[in-house]
Amino acid sequence: MATLVIVESPTKARTIRNFLPSGYQVEASMGHVRDLPQSASEIPEAVKGEKWAQLGVNVDADFEPLYVVPKDKKKIVKQLQDALKSANELILATDEDREGESISWHLLQLLKPKVPIKRMVFHEITKEAIRDALKNCRTIDEQVVRAQETRRILDRLVGYTLSPLLWKKISWGLSAGRVQSVAVRLLVTKERLRRAFHQGSYWDLEAILEQNKSPFESRLVTVAGTKVATGSDFDPNTGNIIQGRNVRLLNETEARDLVTRLTNKPWTVTKIDERPVTRKPSPPFTTSTLQQEANRKLRLSARDTMRTAQSLYEQGYITYMRTDSVHLSDQAIAAARSCVEQMYGSQYLSPKPRQYTTKAKGAQEAHEAIRPAGSSFRTPKDTRLEGRELQVYDLIWKRTVACQMADARQTQITVDLQVEDAGFRSTGKRIDFPGYLRAYVEGSDDPDAALEDQEVILPPLKVGDRPKCKDLEAIGHETQPPARYTEASLVKTLESEGIGRPSTYASIISTIVDRGYAQLTKNALIPTFTAFAVTTLLEKYFPDLVNTGFTAKMEQTLDEISTGEAQWLPYLRKFYLGEKGLDNQVKQRESQIDTAEARTIELENLEAKVRIGKFGAYIELNRDGEQLTASLPQDVTPAELNDSQVELLLKQKTEGPDKLGLHPETEEPIFILNGTYGPYVQLGEVTEENKKPKRASLPKGVNISDVTLEMAVGLLTLPRKLGIHPDTGGKVGAGLGRFGPYVVHDQGKEGKEYRSLKAEDNVLTIELERAVELLAQPKKARNSTRGSTKEALRALGNHPDDGEPVNIYDGPYGPYIKHGKTNAGIPEDQSVEEVTLAIALDLLAAKASTKKSGGRGKKSETTSSGKTSKTASTAKKTTTKKKTSK
């Protein structure tokens, strides 16, 4: 007989096995084993006829949830049941948070063990931590389970009640979510501010001065004793100087006249101010701050960051990665201080150990901060990690070590200068002692380079000095609209407002993008017109559900349920069945919502209206009694849509596309058009005989106004034949594909080899010699094509169970992992280079233990964690092609 230990994932199971005594069998539940029904086929026959069954919650019977085992989990449950038969003890070792506690509770309900049960919790997977956890097992915390269950029910009630309303009133397949809808509103609000923004312009002067042959910069700050206007003096709503500001606004003529007047005039140093500044290191990472910093530094999405951190935790490299706490244990502080002393010297240690307190609103879960695991920290180079995992571990290691380092000491230097009636100012910064900056600079990959960038050295100056002016220039500026949210800034805002939980932000943001509410362009989250329509409807008819304060209060109540301070059932009754409850609100207001109005978006300073149609957003304009419409390209954003764009789209629709000229060989007209997925050129008109004329998209970065007839002819010749490969005799060509311009080598039965063009190459002019040179370079796995090679793209190592190789191959539908007869696809958002053996083993285990579940006719529900559930009603899947906006 053995002790059965159940954890969530195969990777976690493999790691824990190394630290448990013999006689312990570790199995994985592969996450949740029960949930509310996700499709009509999952609803038990006994309740299939009940009205509440599709909702999955019996609201008239104290909100009793209907839990079922999904198809893809039945085999796993059977395996766990079989393992339990030969066990004399059961230890539930899922994560120590609400989801983990809930998984353990569901396992208990399903398995119905007749042997002793223990709940084992730990926040890092090391030998010491696991052995200690074995000695300090507890029972399942029913209050935490109840809080998770209440959250799940809330998410289902909101999603299944509001989503059908959005389908009827706006567009089929839309979803509403308790936290998702608030996050979308934040994006829309920022886009409205950008649209309302009025640009202001101002001029100032910049000088290059020299003292003892050392140059330094200086900027104009006053003229005749009056401060010169800068960007902060402008009202973004008017583009004018804020009323009451006593500043002087220089225009171009005045600035250039001032340059002429001050040229060759003497400069004098009138004041020098040196101010010491002390900077303290940031606290160690929480879930939220790790997501923010990984997005800023590594350009990782919140989802990729959490996936990587999960893998690092399960392999035993870091502590638990879902935490609001910045607290460090005495063991961690000692380990961090040891690293500082060994790597940087004792002078870089903080005088006393630093301990941090959590300030985030609604912080919960009494874990440590995210840090390297163990009583001594492995340096990044000692981990044998690579790729993304190495980058994230390096980030966590540096941040943890830096928090126990000495303060950075700097001196801010301000020098005021006068030339006639114009006052100038030079600023410098001297780093007197780098302290923690030697190891970690927020937002920078290279601490040494960042230190150099942060220092601004001024030459030795004293009052009365007369530096020489080497150059004086008038510089024009324009104020900029409010920046859109990035994933990092959205996560920061959600956390500061107390909305949702940091552990759910990754899936929320993914859902927002996947559902077409936002496009991720150059790291900015740009809301779509659909997001505007949905937000406007919710603001008007269900304002509480998109109110940040109301949503934060819900989170607070869930926290109180987990501690026993609030009762879950009265709260659910009031929220859903009360006089002002969600169910009554939807029933009362559905008839009040006009469908045409809900699908219409009226934008400030735009004559045309935007409407949401069956095939996306389009513009509508009544002119001289005629209703004109035109589809909106997906790269047009709500903030930038203007009357000139509307005119261009309507002209293209009514008068036909602009004609660039005639093709020199066929004499067919060549048109330039703006389609759903951006601008393109077209050879000939669409007729009954020529229903699909040849078309070619414009390369990224090329504007419609820049397209010439010659360029259009060249694009329409793609793919081009460049010649014969000198080594193989195969054909070599060039073309423009999904991932940009490329060259291709056709090797017949052996397949095709592709290489992307470099920035300096032009797909229209590249020649055979250059193409052969590019093809000779090592192939990147992402650019491999069907049948290009039978060799493995990457060898990941041997499987720990049977010693057989685990490799990555290129297949008809993209790269995949192969072990024996098991193949597992690689997620689209993960590159071949980022897949480690640990990630591959998880994907293989998931594939081996599940079968594809069929079934159509499903409707969408978005939970607070952003996860999508499905139930009995057909939902149309919408794919969004991302475009780079100007």
N, C-alpha and C positions, 0 to 999 in steps of 0.2 A: 504493500500500500504506500501511496505517495501523497505529498501535499500538493494540491493543484493551485497554481497561481495564475490569475487572469489579468492581463494588461490589455491596452488598446491595439497596439501595432506589433507586427512581426519584428521590426527593428528594436523596439523597446524590449520585446521578449528575449531576443538574442543577447542584448547587452546585460539584462538582469540575470540571465542564466549563469553568467560568468562569476556572479557574486553570491549566489545562493548555495547552500550546502547540498550535498548529494541527497537524492530522495525528493527533490522538488521538481515538479513538472510545470513548465511555463507555457501558456497558450495565449493567443491573441483573439480579442473579440472583433477586431477590425472596426472599431468605433461603436456607435449605437447599435444595439441588436433589436430594438423596438422603437416604433414611432407611430404617429398618427397616420391613417391611411393616405397614401400618395396617389392612388388611382382607384377607380370604381372596382376593379378586379380584386383589390385587396380587402374590400369591405366584406366581413363575414356574412354568410347567407342569413343568419339569424336576425340580423338588424338591417339587411339591405333595403327593406321597404320603409324603414324609418326616415322621416324627413331630415333628421339631424345627422344621419349617417355620413353623408357626403362632407359635412363640416368636420366630422371626426370628433366633435365635442357635444355632449348632450347638455345643452344649456339649461334645460328644464329639470335636470336631475343633478343639481349641484355641480354643473360643469364637469361631469365625469368624462374623462378622455377615453377615446376608443383606441387602444394600443394594439398594433398588429406587428407580426414579424415580416419584414419585407422579403420578397422572393429571393433576393440575392444574399440574404442573411440566414436562410433556413438551414443551409448546409453547415454554416459555421456554428449555429446553435446546436445542431445534431452532434458535431464534433466535440463541443464543450460538454454536452450531456454524456457522451460516451467516456470522455476523459474523467468526468466526475464519478463515474461508476467504480473506478479503481482507486479513488482517493479517500483518505481518511480525514482530510481537512481541506477547507476551501479558503484561500486568501484572495480577496478582491483588491488589486493593486493599481486601479485606474488613477488618473490624475487627480490632484487635490484642488479641484475647482468645482463649480456647479455642474458642468457637463460631465466631468469625471465621476462625481458623486452620483449623478443621475444614471450613468452607465452601470455602475456597481449595483444600484437599486434595481434597475431593470433586469440585470443578470440574476439577481436574487429572486425576483418574481418569476422569471422563466425557468430557472434551473431547479427551484424548490429543493435545495440541498437538505439532506438528512444528517449531514456531518457538521462538526463545528465550523463556524464562519468567523473570519476576521477581516477587518478593513485596514489595509496597510497603505500609508501615505509617505511620500518623500518628495523633495523638490530638486534632487539631483541624483543621477544614477552612478554612484561610486560604491566601492566595496564597503566603505565605512558607513555611508548613508543607508544602504540597503540593510546591512546587519543591524544598524540602530533602529531602522523602521520595523524590522521583524520583532524587536523586543518591545516596541511601543505601539502595537496595533490597537485599534479602537472599533467602535460600531459605526454603521452608516448614519450620517447626520440627516435625519428626516426633514429638518427645517430647510436645509440647503437644497435637498431634493424637491421640496415643495416650491421653493422659489424658482428653481429651474422649470418645473412643470407649469407654474403660473406664467412664466415668460413664454413658454412654448404655446400655451393656450391663447395668450394675448396675441402672439404673432399670427396664429391661425385665425382668430376672430377678425383681426384687422385685415389680413390678406384676403380671406375668403369672403368678407363682407364688402370691402371696397373695390377689389379688383373687378368683379363682374359689373359694377357700376361704371367703371372706367371703360370697359369693353363696349357697353351700350352707348355711352355718351361721347367717347372720344375715338378709340380705336381698339380693335380686337387684339387680345394678347398682352395688353398692358398689365402692370402689376403695381400694387401699393404695398408698402411695408411700414411698420411702426417706426423704425429708425431710418430706413431708406428714404421715405418721403421727406423727412426733415432734412436729410443730407442733400437731396435734390433741390429742395427749396433754398438752401444756402448757396448752391451753385447758381441758381436762377437769380437770386437777389444780387449776387455779385455781377452777373451779366447785365442786369437792369441798370446797375450803377455805371457800368462801362458805357451803356447806350446813352444814359443821361449825361455822361461826362462831356464837358466843353473844354476844348484845348485852349491853353493860354501860351503866349510866347513872350520871351524876354531875352535881353542881351546883357552880357557883362564882359569884363576884360580879364585876360590871363596874361601874366608876365613871366618871363624867364629872367631871373636876376643872377648876379654872380658876385661872390665875396671871396677874395683870396683864391681866385680861379676855381671855386667850387660853386656849381650852378644849383639853384633851387627855384621852386615855383611860388607864385603869389597870385591871389585873386582879388578883384575889386570888391569892396564891401560897403563903401560909403562915397557919396559925392556931395560936397559942400555940407558935410555933417549929417546928411540924410541917408539912411540905410537903403542900399540898392535891392530891388525886389528879386526874390528867388522863387523856386517852385512852390515852396510851402506857403507863400503869400497869396496864392490863387485859390478862388472858390471853384471847385470842380463842377458845380452846377451851372455856373455862368461863364467860366473862362476868364473872368475879370478879377482884379485885386479884391480881396476880402474887405468888405466895408469897415472902415475904422482903422485900417492899417496905414501907418505913416511911413510909406516907402516910396522910393522913386523908381518908376518903371522906364527902363531905357529901351528905345527902339533901335533899329539897325543904324539909322542915320546918326542918332545921338552917340551911339557907341563908337562908330567910326570917327566922328568928329572929335570925340574924347581921346582916341588913340593919337590923332594928329596933334592935338593940343599938348598931350603929355610927352610926346616923343622928344628925346634929348633933354628932358628936364631932370633935375637932380632928385634922387630918392634918399629918404632918411628913415632909419629905424627909430620909432618913437616909443615903443613899449615891448617888453619881453616878459612872458609869463610862463613859468615852469610849474606844473602841477603833478605830484606823484599819484599814481593810480595802482590799485591792487586788484587783481582779478583772481577769483577763486574757481576751482574746477567744477564742472557740472556733476550732478549726482550720477550714480551708475544707472544703467538703462532699466526702464520699465517697458512693457509691451509697446506703449504708444511712442515713447521717445526713440526706441530702437527702430520702429517703422519710419519715423520722421527722418532720422539720421541716415538710415540705409537708403531712403529715397533721395536725400540731398547728396550724399557722398557717392553712393554706388548706383544711383538711378534704378533701384529695385522697387517694384510695386510692393504694396503692403502684403499682398498675397504671396509673392515670391519670398519676401523677408520672413513671413511666418512659416512658410513651408521649409525654408532652409534652417531656421531656428529650431523647428520641430525635429528635424533630422539630427541637428547637433545635440539637442537634449537627449534624444533617444539613443544616440551613440555614446552618451556619457561625457560630452565635451563641455556642456554648459548646464546651468541650473534651469528650472522650469521657466518657460518663456511666456507664460500668460500670467502677468502680475502687474498690479498697480503700485507695488511697494518699491521704495528706494533704500530700504533697510539692508544692511549687510551684517552677517553673523560675525562674531569675534574671529572665527576661523578664517573667513574670507578677508577680513581686514588684515589679519596677520600675514596671509598669503600675498596680498597685494603689496603690503609694505616690504615684504621680503624681496619681491620682484623689483621694487623701486631701488632698494639699497644695492642689490646685486647688479642691476643694469645701468643705473644712473648715479649712484653714490648717495651717501647719507645726507648730503646737503640738499638733495631734492625731495627728501621726506617732509611731510607736514609735521610740525612740532608735536602735535597730538593726533591720535587716530581720529579720522573724520567719521561721523555718523550722521546720516541724513534722515529727514522726516518727510512723509508724503503730504503734498499739498493739493493734489488733484481732487476736484469736487467728486464726491461719491466714491472715493477709493475703497477698494475691498480686497479680499483674499490675502490672508496673512502669510504671504511668501516672502522670500528675499527678493532683492532686485535680480535682474538677469546678470549673471557673472560666470566666469570659467568655473567648472566644477572641481571639487576636491579641496584638500587642505593645502595643496601647492598648485600653482597655476602653470600649466604647460604653455610655453611661448608658442606663438603661431607656427614658427619654423619647426618646432618639435612635434607637431600634431600629425604630420603626413596628410593633412587635408589639402584639397586643391579647389580651384575654381571659386564658385560662389560661396561654398562652405568656408573656405579659407578666408575670404573677404569678410564675411559676417563674423566669424570667430575673431579675426584680427581687430575688428571694430569693438567687439565686446571686451576683449582682453585689454585694449588700450584705454577704453573708457573706465574700466574697473580699476586698473592700475593708476591712472591719472587722478582718480578721486582721492587717493591717499598721498598725493604729491603736494609739495609746497606751492603757495600762491605765486603767481607771476607778478613781478614788480616792473612797472613801466613809468615813464615820465612823458606827459603830454606837454608839448612846447607850442606856444602861440606867439608869433612875432607880428606886430603891427608896424606898417610902414606908411609914409606919407609922401606923395608927389603932387605938388601944388595943392588943389582942394580935394584930391582923390585919396581915399584911404584904402590900403590893400592889407591883406592878411595872409601869412604863411603858417602852416601848421606842420608839426613834426611829431614823431613818436620814437622814443628810445626805449628799448627793452633792457632794463637794468639786470634783471634775473629772470630767465624764461620759466622756471618752475615747472608746473605740469604741462606747459605748452611744448616742452621738449618731447613729450610722449604723445600728446593728443591735442589737436586743434579742431574744434567743431566745424564741420562743413568742408574740411580739407583732407585730402588723402595723404599728403606729405608734410608732417610737422616741421621739418627743417626748412622746406621751401616756404611754408606758410609764415614762419618766423621772419624770414627775409622780406616777404611781401608786407608784413605788418609794420616793419620798421620804416620810418620815413626820416632820414637823417638830414638835418639842417646844418650848414656850416657854423662855426663859432661866430656869434653875433652879440653886439652890445648896443645899448641905446646911444644914438648919435652916429653909428656907422652909416656909410653912404655906398651901398652896393650899386653896381653898374647894371643897367637894364640892357640885356642882350636882345630881347624880343618882346613885343607887346602886340597882342592880337585881340580883336573883337570876336566874341563867340556867341552864337545864337542858340537858344534852348527852347524846347517845347515841353509843356507839362504832359505827364503820361497818365492814362486812365488807371483805375485800381487794378492791380494784378489779379488774374484769375487764380482760383485755388489749384494748387498741386496736390498730389496725394498727401505729402507731408503737412502742408498747411491745413488741409481739410481734416486730417486726423487730429492735429493740434486743436482746431476749433471745436470739433466734436467732443474731445476730452475736456477742454476748458469749460464747455457748456454743460457737462455732465450727461451727454446724450449717448446711449448705448454703452458698450463695454469695449475697451481697446482690443480684446481678443476677437471681437466681431467685425472690426473696421475693415479688415482685408476682404472679407466676403461681401460686405456691404458695397464697397467701392467696385469690386468686380461685377456685382449685380447691376449697379448703376450703368456701367459701361456696356455689359452684355445685353441689357434690355433696351439699349438705344436712348437712354436718358442723358448720356454724356459721351463725348469723344475725347480720347486721350491723345493730345497733340503736343509734341515737344514738352512733355511732362505736365502740361496744363490740362485740367478737366473743363471742357467746354460744353455747357448744357445745350441740348438740341431744342428745336421748336416743340417737339413732343413734351419735353420736360417743362417748357413754359405753359403749355396747355393744361397738363396735369396739375402743376403747382397752382395755377390760377383758379382751377375748379376747387381744389382742396382748401385754398385760402378763403374762398368765398363761402363755401358750404360746410366745411369741416375744419375751421381755423385751429381748433385745439390740437388736431392731429399733426399739424405742421408747425406748431408753436414750440420753440426750443425749451421754454420754461415748463410747459405741460409735459413734454417728453422726459425732461430731466426729473420731474416729480415722479413719473412712473418708475424710472430707474431707482429712485430713492425708496419708493414703496417696495420694490422687489428686494432691495437690500434689507429693508425692515422685516420683510417676510422671512428672509434667510436667518435673521437673528431672533425671530419670535416677537418683534415689536409691533408687527401688523398681521392681520388675519387675511389669508388669501381669498376665501370665499366671499366675504362681504365686498372686498375690493372688486372682484370680477363681476359680481352682481351689479354694482353701481356703474362700472365702466360699460357693461354691455346691455344690461336689462333695465337700468334705471330710467327715470323719466327723460333725462338728457343723455341716456346711454347710446352707444353706437348703433345698435339695432333699430331703435326708434328714430334716430337721426336719419339713417338711410331710408327708412320707409317713408318718413315725412318729406324728405327733400328730393327724392328721386324724381317725383312729378314736377318739382319746381325747376329742375335743371333742363334748360333748352339745349338740345343736342347740337344745333347749328352754332349756338353761342359758345358751347363748350369746346367745339372744334376750331374756334376762331381766336386768333391772337392779334391784338391790336398793339402795335409798337409805337412808341413815342417818336414823333417827327417823321412818320412814314404814312403816306397817303394810302397805299395799298394795304390790304389785310392779308395775314397769313392764315391758312387753314390746314388742318390735318386731314388728309384724305386716305383712301384705302391703300395707296401706294406711296405714302409719305407726305411731306409738307409741300404746299404750293401757294403761290400768290394769286390774289384776286383783286381786280381793280375795275370799278365801274367808270366808263368814259363815254360820254355822249350817249347814254342810255344802253351802251353795250357792255356786257360783262366779259372782261378779259382775264384769262388764267394762264399760268405757266408754272411748271414744276421747279422746285428749288433744288439746286445742286447740294450735295451733302457737305461740301466744304464751305458753304455760306453760313456764317454764324449769326445768331440773333443780334449781337451787339453791332456787327458791321454791315448788316443789310441796309442799303440806302436806296434813294429814289433812282439814282443812275443805274444801279444793278437791276432794279425792277424794270426800268425802261429797256435795258439790253435784253433781258429775258423775254419780255413781251414782244419786242421787235423781232427776236429770233423766232418766236412762236407765230406771230402774225405775218411778218414779211419774209420769213424764211431766214436761214443762216447767212452770215456774212460770207461773201465769195472772195477768196484770196486771188483767184485767177484761174487760168486753164492749165491743165497738165500738159507739159511740152510734148509728150508723145501721143497721148490718147485724145488730147484736146477736150477732155471732160472737165467740168468745173470742180474746183476744190473748195470746200466749205470749212469754216471753223465754227464749232458748236460748243455749247456748255451743257453737258449732260448730268445725270444724277451723280455720277462718280467723277465729275470734273471735266475740264475742257478736252476736246479731241478734234482731229481733222478728218474729213470724209471726202472720198472720191466719188463724184457723181451724186445724182438725186435718188431718193427712194421712190421707186415706181413698181408697178405690178410685175414688170420683167426683172427689175433689180431691187428685190426686197431687202437685201442685206449688202449695201455697198461697202467697199473696203474702208476701214476706219483705223485710226492710230491715235492712242492717247499721247498727250504732251508729256515730255519728261518732267520729273519733279523739279520745281523751281523755275519753270518756264511759264511766263504769263501770256495770256491771249494776245496782248498788244505787242509782244515781241516776236510773234510768229510771222515769218516771211513765206512767200510762195516756195522759195528754194528749200527752206526747212521742211515745209509740209510735204513736198515731193519726196524728200529724203525719208521722212517718217513713214510715208506710205510704201516705200520700197522694203521696209523691214518685214521679216528678217532678211539681211543682206548676205549674199554669198561672197566670201572673201578669197576662196581658193582651196588648194589641196594641201593637207598637212605634209611637210617634207619627210617625216619619219614613217607615217602610217599609210599615206595615200587617202586618208579619210577627208571628207568635206569639212571645211571650217566656215562658220558664219557668225553674224552678229545680229542681235535683236534686242527688243525692249520687252521685259516680262514683269511679273508681279513684284519681284524684288529689285527692279531697276534694269539698266542696260547690262548686257552680257555678251560673251562670245561662247560658241559651242563647237565641239569637235565630235562629229558623227563617226563612230567606229564600227558601224554596221551591227553585227550580232553582239558585239561586246558592249553596245549601248552608247550613250552620249555623255561627254564630259562638259560641264559648264564652269565658267569662271565669271565673276562680276567684274565690270570695268572699274578702274580707279577713277578718282575725281578728275584727273587731268585728261582722261580718255573721252573721246566723242564717238558715240555709237554710229553716227552718220559718216565719219571720216576715218575710223580706225582701219588699219591695213593688216594684211596677213602676217607680216613679220611681228608686229606688236601682239596680235592675237595668239600666235604660237608662243611668244614669251610669257603671256599671262597663263596660258594653258599648262605651261611647264611648272608653274608655281604649285605648292601643296594645296590640295583641295580642302575647302572647308565643308564640314559635314552637311550644313544646312543647304548648300548649293548642289548637293548630289542629286541625281535624278534617277528615275526608274531604270533599273537594269544597268546602272553605270558600273557596278562592281559586285563580285560575289564575295569579296573579302570584307571582313568586319571593319566598320568605320572606327570603332574603338573596342579594345578589350578591357573590361572592367575588373577582371579577376575571376577567381573560382568561387562557386557557390559553397557556403559553409556546411551545407548538409551532405552533399555528395561529391564535392570537389570538381564538378563539371564546370567548364568555362561559362561565364556570363558575358555576352558580347552585344554590341549595338550594330545593326545592319540597316541598309537602306531598302525600303520596300515601296510598293506601288502607291501607298498612302502616306508615305513619309517614313522617317526613321523609327525603328522598333528595337526592343530588347529581346534577346533570345537565350533561353536556357533549356537544353534538351528539346522537348516537343512543345514547350510553353513559350508563346510570343506575347509580349505586352507592348502596346503603343506608348510613345512618349507624349505627354501633354503638349498641346500646341504652344503654350507659353513658356516652354522649357527647351533650351537648346541642347544639342548632343553633348557639348563640352561641359554642361552644368550637371549632367547625370553622374552621380557617384554610384558605387556598388551598393551602398545602403539604400539609396532611392530606388535603384533597379530591383533590389530584393523585395521592397515593399510593393512595387508595381506588379512584379511577378506573383507575389503571394496573393494580392487582390484578384489578379486574373485567374489564378488557379482555383481559388475558393468561391468564385462567383460565376453565374451564368447570366447572359444578357437577358434582361427582362423585356418582354415585348409589350404591346398594348398601345393603342392610340387613344385619342379622345381624352386629353388631359388639360386641366386648367392650372393656371399659375398662382402660386402664393409665395410671397417673399416674407421671410421671417426677419426678426430683428438682426439676426446674424447674417442676413443677406442670402441665406440658402433658399433654394427654390424647391417647393414641393409641388406635386401634381395631383389632380383629381379629375373627376369625370366630366369633361367638357373639352371640346377640341380647341386648342390654342395654336394660333399661327406663329411659327418661328420666324423672327425677323433677324436678318444679319445686317450688320452695319459695317460698311467699308470705310476705313479711316482715311481722311485726307488732311493734308497740311494746309491750314488756312494762312492767309497773309498775315 
